[in-house]
Amino acid sequence: MKLSKILATAWENMKQRKLRSSLTTLSVVIGITAIISLASLGEGFRFDVKQRLEQGFELDVLIIFPGSFMAGLGQSFNQTDVNAIRTVNNVTLVTPLITMPTAVIQNMNDTKLGALTLGGINFTEMQEMLPERFHLMQGHFPTAEENKSIVLGYKTRILNDTVLANVGDNITLTLVDKYGVYNETFEVAGILEKGGTSGITNFDYWAFIPINTATQIPGVGENYQILLAKVSDTKYSEQVAKEIESKFKQYSITVFVPSSLMRQVDNILNIVQLFLMAIASISLLVAGVGIMNIMTVAVMERTREIGILKAIGAKSRTVLGMFLAEAALIGIMGGLIGVFAGYGLSYGLADILSNFIQPSRQNTAVVHVPETERMTITPVLSLEWTIVAFIFAIVVCIIFGLYPARKAAKLNPVEALRYE
């Protein structure tokens, strides 16, 4: 019998038992819906996480800290260290960053600005290092001669929607340490654009002064807390990181490689997604057991019909093909419906999860949490997962339909005709 005839016969048999076929197909739909919805959510979540990491870090910029996370970060770099890193192959630029987290910045009305950290930087090098992040909303970056100028982060100058400082205003910088009290007046040269991202490159709550000015502050000097190293290509990032580490004593520095973090996060998300897919697949296997049960009952009900077919010349493989065709049709219909249902369901789940996982922000007069964009998960229908899920549905249906199909094919026609 031709394949088209076998499929047509299988379809007619399913139409005669609409309720049973519908319920069997529904079980497959549920399984595929679970797989596709979780796969779409996983792909959407992966995309959002990677996008946020890319917004928070320049992938071609290595961030170097003195000391190690195991021993603690309490040391600093000097100009000799900067020059040593500049000699590393594939390093195109190195710029130091002095951080002064205890500095207090006030406007002329003695109102404290919301700067979490004061940084001393080379403005020209920083613009070249972070061309997509370090932008001004107003004003200009200080020149080499403007030693008493300061650049404020977007949120540094705002308190409860009130602007505390503008370009051209004078502000007071106070730094108290064991060397005494440093108090100096600076002119606001520029205001940075809003960042709103996590990571070292979110400067919303930073303020910056020229690095030459910072080194003249008593007790600060040429003690650099962070070094930024730009690599010629991200593919060299890990190699460059190892060469930089080799320039220092073991465990004396920590090199943060953003591209390596991206890869690790991607691997973790892959594992999580596979785990979720494995859980969702259980429902499809349960559906397979139901298919086996239903088709076994169908074989018993159609024993006389099978006997007549074999008596008039139908071969065992034809009977086997008829029952496997029914199983395959159930898998095809269930898979198709499940793909669309799963993708639709993923949008509903995404909306719920997006509202559920929003981080809480608690700002006080002392501590300001940098603002981040609202996390939204947009489901992504992966072609690979769609094909895998669709084929998996058909294969499961055929495998679980094989036993009752073989049982039907092996029936003795004489005994089948006697069956009541």
VEXFI-243767 format. One record per residue (C-alpha): residue number from 1; residue in one letter; y, x, z. Coordinates in pm, whole numbers, always signed. Each point is the difference from the previous one (the first is absolute). Layout:
% residues N
NUM,A,Y,X,Z .
...
***
This chain:
% residues 420
1,M,+0,+0,+0 .
2,K,+348,+130,-89 .
3,L,+237,+104,+275 .
4,S,+252,-267,-101 .
5,K,-270,-268,+32 .
6,I,-107,+133,+340 .
7,L,+360,-6,+125 .
8,A,+54,-352,-138 .
9,T,-317,-124,+172 .
10,A,+104,+166,+326 .
11,W,+343,-165,-23 .
12,E,-155,-343,-58 .
13,N,-229,+46,+299 .
14,M,+300,+88,+217 .
15,K,+192,-306,-124 .
16,Q,-290,-224,+100 .
17,R,+29,+130,+358 .
18,K,+379,+13,+29 .
19,L,+31,-20,+379 .
20,R,-262,+267,+65 .
21,S,+142,+229,-271 .
22,S,+355,-52,+129 .
23,L,-93,+88,+358 .
24,T,-192,+306,-113 .
25,T,+292,+113,-214 .
26,L,+239,-66,+289 .
27,S,-188,+248,+218 .
28,V,+52,+265,-268 .
29,V,+367,-97,-34 .
30,I,+53,+52,+373 .
31,G,-153,+346,-13 .
32,I,+201,+114,-302 .
33,T,+318,-156,+142 .
34,A,-42,+207,+317 .
35,I,-57,+320,-199 .
36,I,+290,-49,-242 .
37,S,+248,-112,+266 .
38,L,-75,+301,+221 .
39,A,+3,+236,-298 .
40,S,+337,-136,-117 .
41,L,+146,+27,+349 .
42,G,-138,+352,+38 .
43,E,+153,+113,-329 .
44,G,+333,-162,+89 .
45,F,+2,+157,+346 .
46,R,-86,+340,-148 .
47,F,+289,-27,-248 .
48,D,+248,-99,+272 .
49,V,-108,+284,+233 .
50,K,+20,+260,-278 .
51,Q,+339,-130,-106 .
52,R,+133,+24,+355 .
53,L,-134,+354,+39 .
54,E,+165,+100,-326 .
55,Q,+327,-153,+122 .
56,G,-23,+186,+330 .
57,F,-90,+343,-136 .
58,E,+66,+211,-306 .
59,L,-347,+94,-121 .
60,D,+122,+340,-127 .
61,V,+171,+93,+329 .
62,L,-195,+165,+281 .
63,I,+128,-49,+354 .
64,I,-49,+303,+225 .
65,F,+18,-15,+379 .
66,P,-16,+293,+241 .
67,G,-301,+3,+233 .
68,S,-303,-229,-30 .
69,F,-76,-355,+101 .
70,M,-275,+130,+227 .
71,A,+225,+246,+183 .
72,G,+317,-205,-30 .
73,L,+311,+33,-211 .
74,G,+256,+187,+205 .
75,Q,+85,+310,-202 .
76,S,+236,+65,-290 .
77,F,+37,+192,-326 .
78,N,+255,+263,-96 .
79,Q,+145,+127,-326 .
80,T,-278,+258,-33 .
81,D,-257,-282,-3 .
82,V,+199,-184,-266 .
83,N,+10,+311,-219 .
84,A,-375,+53,+44 .
85,I,-81,-351,-121 .
86,R,+230,+44,-301 .
87,T,-232,+277,-125 .
88,V,-302,-234,-20 .
89,N,-118,-79,-351 .
90,N,+97,-345,-139 .
91,V,+268,-50,+267 .
92,T,+325,-78,-182 .
93,L,+228,-70,+296 .
94,V,+1,+36,+379 .
95,T,+269,-148,+222 .
96,P,+23,+6,+381 .
97,L,+91,-290,+224 .
98,I,+146,+31,+349 .
99,T,-54,-305,+220 .
100,M,+206,-86,+306 .
101,P,-142,-324,+145 .
102,T,+209,+20,+320 .
103,A,+335,+2,-182 .
104,V,+237,-290,+69 .
105,I,+234,-124,-273 .
106,Q,+294,-227,+85 .
107,N,+289,-145,-195 .
108,M,+360,+26,+111 .
109,N,-47,-312,+216 .
110,D,-274,+182,+195 .
111,T,-264,-234,-142 .
112,K,-333,+175,-42 .
113,L,-142,+0,-351 .
114,G,-372,-71,-50 .
115,A,-106,+346,-114 .
116,L,-350,+80,+121 .
117,T,+22,+358,-124 .
118,L,+273,+235,-114 .
119,G,-113,+233,-277 .
120,G,+144,+323,-129 .
121,I,-77,+40,-371 .
122,N,+103,+167,-322 .
123,F,+128,-303,-190 .
124,T,-43,+155,-345 .
125,E,-363,+97,+67 .
126,M,-77,-336,+159 .
127,Q,+123,-186,-309 .
128,E,-224,+218,-217 .
129,M,-291,-36,+242 .
130,L,+19,-381,+26 .
131,P,+176,-117,-317 .
132,E,-132,-357,+28 .
133,R,+76,-48,+371 .
134,F,+310,+194,+94 .
135,H,+271,-217,-157 .
136,L,+347,-94,+117 .
137,M,+124,-357,+22 .
138,Q,+357,+112,+67 .
139,G,+193,+325,+11 .
140,H,-126,+345,-96 .
141,F,-221,+277,+131 .
142,P,+192,+276,+183 .
143,T,+75,+316,-195 .
144,A,-58,+349,+138 .
145,E,+358,+4,+133 .
146,E,-21,-337,+179 .
147,N,-164,+126,+318 .
148,K,+134,-283,+217 .
149,S,-133,-284,-211 .
150,I,-290,-232,+79 .
151,V,-216,-237,-205 .
152,L,-131,-313,+174 .
153,G,-319,-193,-66 .
154,Y,+31,-361,-113 .
155,K,-86,-151,+339 .
156,T,+161,+270,+215 .
157,R,+346,-152,-36 .
158,I,-103,-367,+49 .
159,L,-50,-174,+334 .
160,N,-65,-375,+9 .
161,D,+136,-32,-356 .
162,T,+322,+174,+105 .
163,V,+101,+310,-196 .
164,L,+94,+275,+247 .
165,A,+101,+274,-245 .
166,N,+111,+31,-362 .
167,V,+62,+284,-243 .
168,G,+304,+196,+114 .
169,D,-30,-100,+368 .
170,N,-17,+263,+272 .
171,I,-292,-4,+241 .
172,T,-92,+209,+303 .
173,L,-322,+199,+24 .
174,T,-117,+92,+349 .
175,L,-301,+220,+75 .
176,V,-94,+87,+357 .
177,D,-262,+268,+74 .
178,K,-58,+301,+223 .
179,Y,+270,+190,-188 .
180,G,+265,-252,+99 .
181,V,+178,-286,-174 .
182,Y,+82,+9,-369 .
183,N,+269,-248,-99 .
184,E,+147,-7,-347 .
185,T,+176,-244,-232 .
186,F,-143,-59,-350 .
187,E,+127,-198,-295 .
188,V,-237,-247,-167 .
189,A,-48,+129,-355 .
190,G,-261,-245,-120 .
191,I,-238,-285,+81 .
192,L,-360,+15,-121 .
193,E,-161,-288,-186 .
194,K,-245,-218,+191 .
195,G,-351,+142,+4 .
196,G,-207,-254,+191 .
197,T,-320,+203,-30 .
198,S,-222,+179,+248 .
199,G,-51,+376,-3 .
200,I,+208,+313,+29 .
201,T,+216,-108,-293 .
202,N,+135,-313,+169 .
203,F,+347,+111,+100 .
204,D,+142,-340,+101 .
205,Y,+45,+111,+362 .
206,W,+87,+364,-66 .
207,A,+333,+179,-16 .
208,F,+47,+332,-181 .
209,I,+235,+294,+33 .
210,P,+8,+323,-204 .
211,I,-270,+242,+110 .
212,N,+255,+281,+31 .
213,T,+188,-208,+254 .
214,A,-320,-86,+189 .
215,T,-98,+367,+36 .
216,Q,+335,+71,+167 .
217,I,-63,-253,+277 .
218,P,-85,+185,+325 .
219,G,-373,-12,+68 .
220,V,-88,-118,-352 .
221,G,+33,+305,-222 .
222,E,-245,+57,-284 .
223,N,-281,-193,+165 .
224,Y,-145,-228,-266 .
225,Q,-225,-283,+121 .
226,I,-114,-113,-346 .
227,L,-39,+170,-338 .
228,L,-32,-191,-326 .
229,A,-178,+176,-287 .
230,K,+3,-142,-353 .
231,V,-301,+80,-221 .
232,S,+9,+20,-378 .
233,D,-286,-250,-35 .
234,T,-183,-220,+252 .
235,K,-334,+138,-119 .
236,Y,+95,+329,+168 .
237,S,+97,-162,+331 .
238,E,-312,+83,+200 .
239,Q,-23,+350,-146 .
240,V,+365,+65,+86 .
241,A,-54,-138,+352 .
242,K,-284,+247,+58 .
243,E,+209,+291,-128 .
244,I,+288,-100,+227 .
245,E,-235,-14,+299 .
246,S,-128,+347,-88 .
247,K,+355,+133,+45 .
248,F,-11,-90,+370 .
249,K,-234,+47,+290 .
250,Q,-286,-247,+28 .
251,Y,+107,-335,+146 .
252,S,+362,+117,+19 .
253,I,+120,-255,-258 .
254,T,-91,-345,-128 .
255,V,+34,-78,-371 .
256,F,+10,-368,-85 .
257,V,-121,-70,-356 .
258,P,+99,-355,-111 .
259,S,-228,+0,-307 .
260,S,-298,+90,+221 .
261,L,+90,-286,+235 .
262,M,+13,-237,-297 .
263,R,-348,+105,-107 .
264,Q,-143,-37,+350 .
265,V,+156,-344,+43 .
266,D,-141,-103,-338 .
267,N,-348,+117,+103 .
268,I,+20,-192,+327 .
269,L,+110,-315,-181 .
270,N,-291,+42,-242 .
271,I,-247,+13,+287 .
272,V,+155,-303,+168 .
273,Q,-7,-194,-325 .
274,L,-364,+85,-67 .
275,F,-85,-111,+353 .
276,L,+173,-334,-54 .
277,M,-175,-42,-335 .
278,A,-336,+64,+168 .
279,I,+72,-274,+254 .
280,A,+111,-241,-271 .
281,S,-313,+77,-203 .
282,I,-217,-133,+280 .
283,S,+116,-353,-83 .
284,L,-112,+51,-359 .
285,L,-342,+119,+116 .
286,V,-26,-312,+213 .
287,A,+82,-198,-312 .
288,G,-283,+184,-176 .
289,V,-247,-116,+262 .
290,G,+120,-355,-55 .
291,I,-52,+40,-375 .
292,M,-355,+117,+56 .
293,N,-68,-297,+226 .
294,I,+150,-256,-242 .
295,M,-179,+143,-301 .
296,T,-332,+11,+185 .
297,V,+41,-371,+72 .
298,A,+94,-54,-366 .
299,V,-321,+170,-113 .
300,M,-203,-235,+220 .
301,E,+185,-305,-135 .
302,R,-44,+107,-362 .
303,T,-362,+113,+20 .
304,R,-125,-270,-240 .
305,E,+291,+76,-238 .
306,I,-98,+368,+2 .
307,G,-362,-94,-62 .
308,I,+97,-209,-304 .
309,L,+212,+285,-138 .
310,K,-282,+248,+34 .
311,A,-253,-250,-140 .
312,I,+200,-38,-321 .
313,G,+26,+375,-47 .
314,A,+286,+126,+213 .
315,K,-66,+356,+111 .
316,S,+28,+121,+358 .
317,R,+303,+214,-88 .
318,T,+174,-310,-140 .
319,V,-46,-185,+328 .
320,L,+110,+313,+186 .
321,G,+309,+22,-221 .
322,M,+92,-364,+58 .
323,F,+10,+36,+376 .
324,L,+175,+338,-12 .
325,A,+254,-151,-239 .
326,E,+76,-269,+258 .
327,A,+52,+267,+265 .
328,A,+222,+201,-235 .
329,L,+209,-307,-88 .
330,I,+52,-69,+369 .
331,G,+115,+360,+45 .
332,I,+233,-15,-301 .
333,M,+164,-326,+101 .
334,G,+20,+96,+366 .
335,G,+140,+341,-89 .
336,L,+270,-135,-230 .
337,I,+114,-268,+244 .
338,G,-21,+244,+290 .
339,V,+222,+258,-172 .
340,F,+286,-246,-48 .
341,A,-52,-165,+338 .
342,G,-9,+339,+173 .
343,Y,+317,+120,-167 .
344,G,+177,-323,+96 .
345,L,-126,+20,+358 .
346,S,+121,+359,+28 .
347,Y,+363,-118,-39 .
348,G,-37,-239,+292 .
349,L,-159,+268,+216 .
350,A,+265,+252,-108 .
351,D,+279,-228,+117 .
352,I,-167,-48,+338 .
353,L,-66,+372,+45 .
354,S,+350,+98,-111 .
355,N,+146,-215,+278 .
356,F,-258,+111,+254 .
357,I,+32,+378,-38 .
358,Q,+380,+33,+3 .
359,P,+94,+274,+249 .
360,S,+213,-108,+294 .
361,R,+338,+166,+32 .
362,Q,+164,+36,+339 .
363,N,+340,+166,-20 .
364,T,+189,+84,+316 .
365,A,+329,+167,+69 .
366,V,-185,+330,+38 .
367,V,-287,-21,-246 .
368,H,+33,-118,-359 .
369,V,-311,-58,-202 .
370,P,+57,+83,-368 .
371,E,-15,-308,-216 .
372,T,-287,-33,-242 .
373,E,-49,-243,-284 .
374,R,-204,-309,+65 .
375,M,-364,+71,-76 .
376,T,-128,-227,-274 .
377,I,-350,+13,-141 .
378,T,-21,-102,-364 .
379,P,-364,-50,-104 .
380,V,-110,+211,-293 .
381,L,-290,-129,-211 .
382,S,-194,+317,-79 .
383,L,-185,-12,-332 .
384,E,-269,+230,+139 .
385,W,-67,-217,+305 .
386,T,+7,-315,-214 .
387,I,-265,+135,-236 .
388,V,-213,+133,+287 .
389,A,+17,-331,+190 .
390,F,-78,-205,-312 .
391,I,-301,+215,-94 .
392,F,-113,+5,+362 .
393,A,-2,-381,+9 .
394,I,-218,-20,-312 .
395,V,-236,+274,+118 .
396,V,-45,-158,+344 .
397,C,-75,-339,-156 .
398,I,-254,+149,-241 .
399,I,-171,+209,+268 .
400,F,-36,-293,+239 .
401,G,-99,-229,-285 .
402,L,-270,+239,-120 .
403,Y,-265,-105,+255 .
404,P,+9,-375,-75 .
405,A,+28,+77,-374 .
406,R,-312,+219,+9 .
407,K,-176,-263,+204 .
408,A,+80,-258,-269 .
409,A,-108,+232,-281 .
410,K,-338,+66,+162 .
411,L,-91,-366,+44 .
412,N,-330,-101,-156 .
413,P,+77,-276,-252 .
414,V,-309,-207,+89 .
415,E,+71,+10,+371 .
416,A,+368,-66,-65 .
417,L,-83,-316,-199 .
418,R,-216,-125,+289 .
419,Y,+287,+58,+249 .
420,E,+137,-321,+151 .
***
